Amino acid sequence: MAESGSLVPGAQPNAPDPEWEEKFRTTLAEGRMLMDSDNRAPSMALPIIMEAVNMCPCDPAGSGKTRHDKDKSCNISQCIDAVRSDNPGALYEVAKRPCACGYSWPSCTRIEHAIALDALAECLTKAGQHVSAFSTALSIIRLDPASAVGYCRTAKILRYLLKKKDPKADSNVARSLGVILRHAKLPSADTLRDVLKQFVSSGLWSTDKYGNGLNDSYDVILHIIAHSLKISAARIDPVQKFPQEVLSMIFAHLDTTSLLKCLRVSKQWHRVVLGDSSLWLDVRLIRPLNPKTDFARFLQQRPGITTLAIYDAADFQVNETKLRSIMYGLRQLKRLYLNSGKALPAIQKLAFKSMWLKTAASLTHLSISGFDSEEPVEALVRLSAKTLQALDLVKTGHEVNEIFKKSPCFPNLKKLRIISGYTPQEIEMHLPEIETEFIVLATPVLEQFHLDGFFVCWRNEYSGPSTLTVQAKNSLWRSLERVILGPELVFSNHAQIWRSKLCRILPPFTSNLRSFEVLGPRCAQIADNVLFTFEVENAGPDWQGYSVYNRDPNPPNLVNLEVFRCRAESPDIVRYLADVIGPAARAGSLKFLELTLPGPISLFRIADPVRELSFAVSENLHTLGLHRFNFYYDRHDRLGTTKAFDGQPFIDWIECFPNLHTVLVYPDEWEAVDLFIMQLIAHPRVKVIHQDVLRGVAWDNAQRLAELHGVELHHTPFFAPTRWHVFED
């Protein structure tokens, strides 16, 4: 513990001798151990603790010094009178003066001396000598009024006496409390509660003004006591106490909503918080109300904003004026996120063409969600087309395709997500169509692509044949690293077809691909198209110029593939999977594998994954997932009417992956699936399990077993979305 120093006369500035300090600690520890051993020990521990008290080099009992008389009434009355005065420093002044009876109290700033007296007061309390304990606590304050030790012990004794004041609970405490009230000339115990708060307040004042600034554990305890007593002095205003550098670090942990509340605390807080430009670089509002004309002033006061996010603009009422204020008032703005908070609301359609009259903010990240209006969305996209690095278009209506047809090239765009946001019922009625050719041509350096909720094609029949040759198409998107194709993605009825085969909707992948995810169980055709479709130039008279085949004879070497997730059940994926993930598995790149295997009655069923999927074994794979699997097979049950389940081959497969720790298992509701989950929990390699088949008692039993084995068991829906960070914080 840090040594406590002060300006008290008689202070001993020298550090204790190591040999003396070791002897002191040993003696005090012996006394404490004896004091805590049983109820009879406190009286036996008193002489040992007194020995530790007298060991201090300041020699409180030696050199001819005398002790205070046994009657402590003068000490108690003098200190209580001081704290009851209006002067917060009265107790400090009294502590430096002799006692009312003329006795000169010892003065020492060694923390060891105060700790020994604190142990003595505790021992007296346990021995039932509460008046002596209280007087000893006051003597600690007199020893060093700038130290928090005495104030903590005094407060603890008073709280104990007030808690046990009922004579029926402890008659000894009731008598001791009466003696203290008589010495202090207090009318009742209720008054003593105020005295308790005044002692703590005096302690806060003295330690703050005369302390050495080294906040030891007793200072912390004193502040905790003050907070529990709801003493206003315990509320430290950081703006008044800390320098600007420290305040910036403190306020940086608050979100924008909390910072706005800080502006209303006081004028000083308003000046400090508003004046620190680093706090307003990133402004994120949850659900702001309509600021009307205040919004322009808000932005004028914070011109250095680089990130602005409005997560729910339902009450904010986005219009042309506010968009102008954002794009032209914040010249340093780089990242903008706008979410309507409603299901496809419409922005007021105004003349946005005037926004082109002067230079706007050069956004690098733009995310728009829930604004079903082509003009403002297109205007925001086109304003920053040359500087955008990440574009997020979610629930922006039918006209996303037109945005890419009309917009110029995005030379720096590396991250693109386009989601229609329609519900499954709406999809059947009016799913919007998107042509990927225009997206691919407009984004030459794209690295991450996420598409969901559209009728998709490379180019529809109304746009005419593609002017790109196969060689030109294959040279596009060479930097692509991540592809996510969502569950509500289907082929367009208007897709151009060559020789009865659908044209590839994406250029062929390269060795740069690190993550491939097909998240829909009905997206088998999509997966087959982007993975295996092979296009060649057609030398014949066919005006389309293409020939399309089922499988590329020279598949790309995806040696850097780290994530492969395919929830679609496709025979081609199973048959040709080795071409896709084999190179990455052999190189040790594959880390996340999630598949949907054909059912038990399928011609392409997998009976033994250890043998049949041996090409997927990667030494660095840590996550393995299977969907709709069942390795049970009965040759007499060709229709699969039985509900029997066999998951043992999956458990055997786990043994092939030395670094595996997470499994995702979605085997449908077969019989005895809960027992299979129990086996996974008990497996020594499995640490995390995601599933959605356990219910009721089976879920409770599995949770108890998971806790026993230290396994994280999650109930994760099958359709859980993939992670896509709008802003890479």
Secondary structure, DSSP 8 states (H G I E B T S, - for coil): ------S-TT---S---HHHHHHHHHHHHHHHHHHHH-TTHHHHHHHHHHHHHHTSTT-SS-TT-----S--HHHHHHHHHHHHSS-TTHHHHHHHS--TTS--------HHHHHHHHHHHHHHHHTT-HHHHHHHHHHHHHH-TTSSHHHHHHHHHHHHHHHT--TTT-HHHHHHHHHHHHHHT-S-HHHHHHHHHHHHHHHHHHHHHHS-S---HHHHHHHHHHHHTT-GGG---HHHHS-HHHHHHHHTTS-HHHHHHHTTT-HHHHHHHHH-GGGGSEEEESS----TTHHHHHHHT-TT--EEEES--TTT---HHHHHHHHHH-TT--EEEEE-SSSS-------GGGGGGS-----SEEEEES---HHHHHHHHHHTTTT-SEEEEES--TTHHHHHHHS---TT--EEEEE----HHHHHHH--EEEHHHHHHH-TT--EEEEESSEEESSBGGG-S----HHHHHTS-TT--EEEE-TT-EE-TTB-EETTEE--SS----TT--EEEE--TT-HHHHHHHHH-EEEE--SS-TT-EEEESS-SS----TT--EEEE-S--HHHHHHHHHHHHHHHHHT---EEEEE---TTSTT--S-HHHHTGGG--TT--EEEEES------TT-TT--------HHHHHHHTT-TT--EEEEE--S-TTHHHHHHHHHH-TT--EEEES---HHHHHHHHHHHHHHT-EEEE--TT------SS--
